[in-house]
């Protein structure tokens, strides 16, 4: 591929690289909906995208859907995260947005577009760069990407994190790239044939050049022709043009897997329970969503109203350095590559603005689908086997209700601002979300934590101490991904918890060496709950016996009530 044409990852984009004509690019999503019913004739029909029939987003209990969320990745203290994305659709290819977000405040630290052919599996490794300390992605997979594979293999980007200052060190900035979560979004299908309505036939129609160039050959390699892929960097907002580019409404069929492996210290590994979200009909059947493809471009999105595109309260359509009509309402100029996100209008049938679900409403609906009112899981901190446990809590939709604005840091170091989206306040609002340092912290409420031993002993209220906050049992989910390390007195190896988290970590002392913990998560309005994902990560470090390791590790996904 031509590097000067397609080297448009978020890293290059934010760093200021430009593309001739990029200023004229337009986001390609605009709520485009397929309206061709099954069996309808193609001739004379200007809209040949297949019918969008999705009306809601729901948790996919089978793990396969339109959207995948990997709740936690880590490259701290020798950790590496290996993950994969699988396309179970054996007919259609998929155009997929991969986005890594920081654990601190869900800031975008790396994103690109991936093309999966039918039945394809894509894999990558995230590790810490030995020189910069920043996370980097490495993949040798042959699936096509925008930008090209050579540009995807690189370090994460810190341009949207707070700038290095006297109160925010370069090491802290780098550490914010070493923990977070991953979004995987099926933006569009890539069908084998163009100009086909209804159910996909095996004959007839015109071969789809995009499908041909992203389809793996018998040798296991996709051609990734630069000319075919370059067409996706052009303006396209109507259904007929998007279809002619080889795209179709997304039908899902994706699942994700991930595990964390420590290769520098304990040589342990933990699986990470990914979450799948599926777009369904009103009857609950898997459905086709709106086509939400956007070009992987640095160009500022200047299309006007962001109401259907993102609920991020920081986004503006005005480039930096220019006047805005309401400068206090948003501070982060949005680029083409920022879309879609988890709040982008994905459901709602029919064409035109009237059919669009607002991003705030979409985020609220997704939050409700993921919301739980309590979390429960086991812990083990037995001195006899050297075990210890960390709980992870990921809040992947919080960004669309409240975001941390760093724009005031230049004048007042370490003092940021919270900005709320009033249209998505069911789980997060000013009543339960406050700013502590540079992190937004969501309160779980008074006496939210109860610790149990294995033998019916209970500690709650003043007994269950959360530190370093000197308030008993006042658990706060600080950051987008927070870690609760259990009974960690700092004397364990390296004085760290299982995951060696440093971005948003708290300690919980239960007075028992093992048992289970209940955490209430009421939400902004009691009963709404919080959209929390995560697991308990446990390790046991023992002395070698006969030259054989006695180190063990296991992961339990959180149990919950709704």
N, C-alpha and C positions, 0 to 999 in steps of 0.2 A: 504493500500500500504506500501511497505517497505520504510521507511523514508530514510535509507542510500542509497537507489537506486534512488529515484525519487525526493529528496529534492534539486532540481537543478534550482530554480528560479534565476532570475538575481541577487537577493540579495545574495543568497548563493554562486552563481557562482563568482561574483566579489570579495566576501569576501575571496575567496581562497579555498573553499571546493573542493575536488577532488573525482573522481570516478575511481575505478579500470578499466583500459582499456579505459578510456575516451580519452586519447591522440590519440587513433587510430580511433576515430569517425570522420566521414566526413559529410560535409553538404550535404543534400539530394536534393538539388534543381537543380543545373547544367543545368537549362533550359530544364527539361524533358518535352517532348511533346507527347501527345497521338496521334496516327496515325491510329487507327482502325476505318474504316468507318462504318456507320450504316448498320447492316445486315450482316457484314462480319463473316465468321465462326471463332470459337475460336480455334479449334484443330490445333496445330502446329504453332500458331501465338505467337511469343515470347513477343509481346508488346500488352497487353490487356487494356491499358489505353484508355479511349475514346478520340476521336479526338479533338485536340486543334485547334479552328478556330478563335480565337480572334486576331485581328490585331491592335486594338487601345483601349485606355482608354478614357472614356468620362464621363462627369457629368450626373448622373442619375436623371432626373427631378422628377421621381416618388418616389425617396428616397430609392430604393431597388437596391442593386448591389453586387459587389465582395469585395469592400473596403468601409469601413465607417470611417469618420473622425468626431470626436466630437471636435469642434474648441476650446472649453474652459472648463476647470474645475477649481474649486476653493475650498480651505478649509481655506481661510483667514477669520479672524474676526468673527468666528462662522458659516461660510458657510460650508455646506456639499454638495457633488455632488452625486446624485443617477443616475445610468445609466443602460441601458439594451441593450442586443443584441438579435435579433429575427431571427430565421431561418424560412423563409417562404417556403422552400423546404420541402414538406411532404413525399418525397421518400428517399432522401439522407441525411446523417449526414454531418457535416462540421468540419474540423480541422481548428481552427482559432487562429491567433496570436493577442494577446491583448498587446499593448505597450503604456505606459504613458511616455510622454516627457515633460521636464521642459520648462516653459515659457521663461526662459532666453536665452538658445541657443539650444533647442531641444535635450538636453542630455537625454539619456535613464535613467529613474529613477525607472522603474519597468516593467517587462514583463513576460508573461507566455503563455502557450498553452491551449486553451479551446476547448472542444469537444461538439458540439451541436447535439442533435439527431433531426430527422425530426420534424418540427413544434415546436421546443424548444425555450424557452425564458430564457435567463440568466440575472441575476440582481446582482448588487453590490453597495456598499456605500463607498464613499471616504470621510474621515474626518481627522481632525487634532488630532494627538496623544497628549493627555494632558500632558504627561511627556516629550517627546522629541521635540514636536512642529513640527514633520515631518508628512506628510500625510501618512495614512495607509488605506488599503483596508479591508473591512469586507463583507463577503458573506456567506449565509447559503444555497445557491443554490446547488442542487444535481447533476448538470452536472459535467462530469469528467474534470479534469485538469491535466496538467503536469507543475510543481510538484503537489503533492496531495493538496486537499482542505485545510488541516491543515497548509500547507506551503504558500499557496496563501494568507491566512489571516495573514497579517503582515504589517510592516511599509515599506515605500518606501526606496530607496537606494541612498546614497549620494556619492558613491565611484567614480562616473564619474563627479562629480561637483568639482569646485576648493576646495582644501584642506583649512581647517580653518587656518587662519594666523592673523597677526597683522592688515591686511587690509581687511580680509574677515572673518567676525565673524561667530560663530556657528549659531546664529539666522538668519543671511543672508543666510547661507547654507540651513537651514531648510526651510526658506521662498521660496527658489527656488523649493522646492518640493510641495509647496502649490498652485501653479498655473501652468497651462500648457494645453496640448491637448492630445487626445487619438487616436491611430490608431487601426483599426480593419480590419484584412486581412484574407480573405478566402484562406488559403494555399492549401487546398485539399478537395475534397469530400470524404465521407465515405459511399460507396454504400452498400446495404443490401447483395449483392452477389459478390463473387469473380469470375474471369475468365468469364466475360460477356462482349461481344462487342456490340457496337451500343446502341440503345435505351434500357433502363433498363426494363427487363421483370419482371413479377410477379412470375414466376415459373422457375425452372431449375437453373443450376449453383450450387455453393457451398456457404454455409452460411459464411459470413464475420465475423470472431471473433472480429475484432475491432468494427464493427457495433453493434454486440451483446452486447459487454461490455459497450458501450457508449449510448445504446438505453435505454430510460426510460421504466420501467415496468408499469403495470397498477396502481401500488402504487405510481408512480411518482418519482422513484429512479432508477438511473443507477447503474449497478453492479460495474463499474470502476475496473475491475480485474487487479491487478498489473502486472501479467505475460503478458497479452495481450498488455497493455500500454508500458511495458518495451521494447517490440520489436521495438518501435519507437525511442529508444535511440541507435540504432545500425547503422552501416554504410550501406547506400543504395543510389546509384546514378543512377541506371538504371531503366528503366520503368518496366521491368518484376518484379524486386524485390520490387519496391514501390507498384506495384499492389498486389503482394502477401502479403504485410503488411496490405492490406485493404484500400489503398488510391487510389484516382482517380483524374483526372484533375478537377479543381474548376469550378463550374457552377454558383456561386453567389447565390443570393436570400436572402441576409442579409440586415437588416436595424437596425439602432441604435437610441436610444432616451436617452435624459439626461435632468435633471433639477437641478438647484442649490436651496437649501433651507437654510435659515438662522434660526437656532434654538436657538441662544444665545442672539441675540439682537432685531432685528425688527420683527422676525417671518414672513418673507416674502419668496416667492419662485419665480424663473424665469425659464422658459423653455429654453433649449439651442438647436438651430437649427443645427442638424447634417447634414453632407453632404455625399452623396453616390456616388461612382464612379463605373461604370460598364464596363466590358471588352466586346467589341462588334466586330462583323464582319465588313468588309469594307462597307457593306450595312447598318450598324447601328443596327443590330439585336443583342440581348444578346447572348454571346458566352461562350465557355470554354477557360480558360486561361491555361498557363503552370502550371504544378504542382510545387509549390514553397515551399514545406514542408521542414523544417529544424529541427533537434532534439533540444530539450530544454536542451542543454548541456553547461558546462563551457569551454569545450575544445577549444583551439584556432583553428580557421579555418586556415589551412595551405595548402589548395588546389591549391594555385597559384594565377592566375589572378582574381582580383575582378571585372573585367570589366562588367560582367553581374549581379553581386550580389548586389552591392551597389555603389551609386555615392557619398557617404560620403567622402569628401576629407581628413578626418583624419584617415581612416581605413588603417591598414596594416595587412598582413598575418603573420607577424613575432612576436612571443611572446616578451613581455617586457624583457629587460635585455640582449637581444642578438643583434648582429650586423645586420644591414640591408644594402642592396645594395644602397639604397637611403634614408637615415634616415630623410632628410628634407621633403620628399614627403608625409609622413604619420606618425602619432605619436600614434595612438590608436589601439592596437592589437585587432583584431576582433575575437569574439567567435561565436560558432555555434548559440547561442541564438540571435545574432544580425540580423539574417536573417529569413524571408525576411523583407524588409522595403518598403517604398513607391516607391523606385527607382528600386527594383529588377525586372529583365526581366520577364514580365508577358504575353507578347503578342508575336506574330510572329510564324507562323506555320512551321512545319518541325523539324526534329531532328538534333542534332549536333551544333557545334559552329556557323556555317554559318547562322543558324536560329535565333540566339540570338539577341535581341535588347540590346544594351549596357545600363547599368544603367543610365549613363548620358543622353542618348537619351530618355529612359523611363521617367526619372524625368522631362526632358524638355517637353515631350509630355503631361505629367500630369499637369505640370505648365501651359501650354498653354490652356488645357481644363478648368482650374480653373481661368485663368487670367481675370481681369476686368480692365478697364481704368478709372473708377471712381466709388465712393461709395457715397450713399445718404441715410440719415436716419433722423428721427425726434428726437427732444430733448425737455424735459420739466424741467425747473428749477424754477417753480413758488413758490415764498415765501408763498403765501396764502395757499397752500396745502402741503408745505414742500417737493416738488418733486425735484429730481435730476436724472441725466442721465450719464451713462458710455457707451462708444463705445468700443467693443473688436475687435481686428484685429489679426487673426491667419494666419501665413505664413507656412503651413505644408510642403511645398517642398523646402523651402529655404536652409535647411541643406545640400541638395545635390548640391548646387551651391557655398555656402560659409559657413564655420564653424569656430568657435573660438577655437583656440589651446591654452590650458592652460599650456602646458609643460614648458613655460618660467617663470611661476610664482614662481617656487622654487628659482630661482636666482634673479628675479626682481619682487617682489610682486606688484600686481595690473596691471602689463603690460603683456597683452596677444598678440596673433598674429592671423591675419585672413588668412585662407587658402581657395583658390578658386578652383573650378572644371571648367576648361576652356571649357569642353564639354557641360556645361549647363549654359550658360551666357546670355540667352535671357532676363531674368527678373532681375537677380542679377549679378553684376560685380563690379569691383573696381571703376567704374565711379559713381555708385549710392549707394555703400555700404562702410561704414567706421566703424572703431572701436571706441567706446566711453566707456571708462572704460573696463568692461568685456562683453559688449554687442555689437553685430553687429547691426548697424543702417542703414536702407534703407531710403533714402530721397524720399519724394513724389514730390520734385521739388519746385521751387520758386512759391509763391502765390498759393499753391495747395489747400488751404482751403478757402471756402466761406460760411459765415454764413447768414442765412435768418431768419427774423422774420415771424410771421403768416400774416403780412400785407405788404408784398412786400419790406420791408426794408432790405437792404443788407449791409454786412460788409465784406470786403476782403482786401487783401494786408496788409498794416500796421495796419489795425484795428483789424484783427483776430489774437490775440496774443497767441502763443504757449509758455507755460512755463513748466519747469524752463529754457529751452533754450531761451536766450534773443534775439532771431532772429524772427522777425515777420513772421508768416505764413509758417515757415519752418518745416512742420510736418515731423517727422522721425519715422518710424516703428522700434523701438528698441526692440531687443529680438525677439524670434519666435512668442510670443503672447504678444502684447502690449495693453494697456488700455488708452483710451482718456477720461478723466473725464471733463464734460462740466460745465463751470461757477462755479467751485469749489473754493471758497475763503478760505477754511480751517475752516470755522465757522459752517459747517454742523455737525450733530452728529458725535462725535469722530474725526471730522476734515477730514473724509475720503469720498471717492466717494461711489457709490452704492455698488461696489464689494469689496471695501477696498483693492484694488490691491496695491502691493508694489514692484513687481519685475521690471516692465517696464511700468511706468505710466507717462503721461503728462497731463497738464491742458490746456483747450481751453476756452477763454473768448470771447463771441460773442457780448456782449452789449445788448442782448435780453434775455428775460426769457424763451421763447419757440419759436419753429420754426423748421427749418430743416437745415442740413449741407451737403454741397457737398465737397468731397475730391477727387482730381485727383490722379491717380495712374499710371503714364506713364510707369514705368519699366525701365530697363537698356537702352533699345532702345525705343524711343518714339513710342507709338502705340502697343507695346507688352503687356503692362499692367502688373499687379502684381497678383499672385495667392492668393488673400486675402479672408478669410472667417470671419464671425463674426456677431454680433448683437448689437442693442442698448438696454441696460438694464435700466429700469426706476423704481424708487420707489417713493411713496408718503406717508409720515408719518404724521398722524393727531392725535389729542387728542381723547381719547375714548369718545363715546357718549352713555350714558345710560349703561355703562359697556361693550359696544361692540367696538371692534377695528375698527379704520378707517384707517388702514394701507393697502396700495394696491401696487401691482407690476405688470409690464408687460414687454414683450420682443418683439422687432421687428427685424426680420432678415434684414441685410443690403440689400437695393436695389442697383442695379449696372447697368452700361453699359459696353459693351464689345468692 
